[in-house]
Amino acid sequence: MLGQNKILVWRGRYSAAMIVLLAAMLAGGGGVGWWLQGERLNGKIAGMQARIENLELRNLELSRMIDEEAMAALRSQVRNLQGQVMNQRMTIQGLQEIITPQEARAGLRIHSVNVEPGDEAQDYRLSLGLTQALLARSQRARGHVELLLAGTMDGGGAELPLEEVSKRGTSRIEFNFASSTVLRADMTLPSRFEPSTITVRVTPDPDEEHQFERQFPWVLRQPKT
């Protein structure tokens, strides 16, 4: 009987120990479950952050593509406008080649009028081409040229003669050549003045009665580089 009682006591102690061990395992299992759940959540967050970064990179790429397309469209428009301006200049140059009766009587011809920007904002350089029209090559052409700029200033029409805009303060440009020449004038225009036309008056010497003038549009050309 004593031996059986020891066995029962041992079995009882063994059962209690097993219960305590199972309880500890269950408690530990709950901690493992929470840890696994946290790891899954961290993985989802990391995946979402990676997708956000990919979306941001894609958005940046699309923005750059849009900017490049806009710049390409703008460059195309600029090229079209430059082509139109060139066509207009060629048309003007062709019209300038037509000699007028007044030029024929004076024996001179204005074959070109060009305006280029100067070093400062309101500075301009005008080039005027003259050739002999009917005179013999051995005879020199003499005389002077006067310029008159027309446009708008302060909301109204305005005219500025050469002496008011010339850097040298000269009122006319003298010429003396055999076949052709290019006359130049450096000008500074008022900031409020918007030029539209240039009137060129040519007075040959000594035949002042054959004075003639022609009007040209103000077309600003960029200097060749």
Salt bridges, closest charged atoms under 4 A:
GLU61 OE1 - ARG58 NH1 3.48
GLU97 OE1 - ARG109 NH1 2.91
GLU103 OE2 - ARG214 NH1 3.26
ASP123 OD2 - LYS167 NZ 2.88
GLU146 OE1 - HIS144 NE2 3.87
ASP154 OD1 - ARG192 NE 2.88
GLU174 OE2 - ARG172 NE 3.05
ASP186 OD1 - ARG125 NE 3.23
GLU213 OE1 - ARG201 NE 2.99
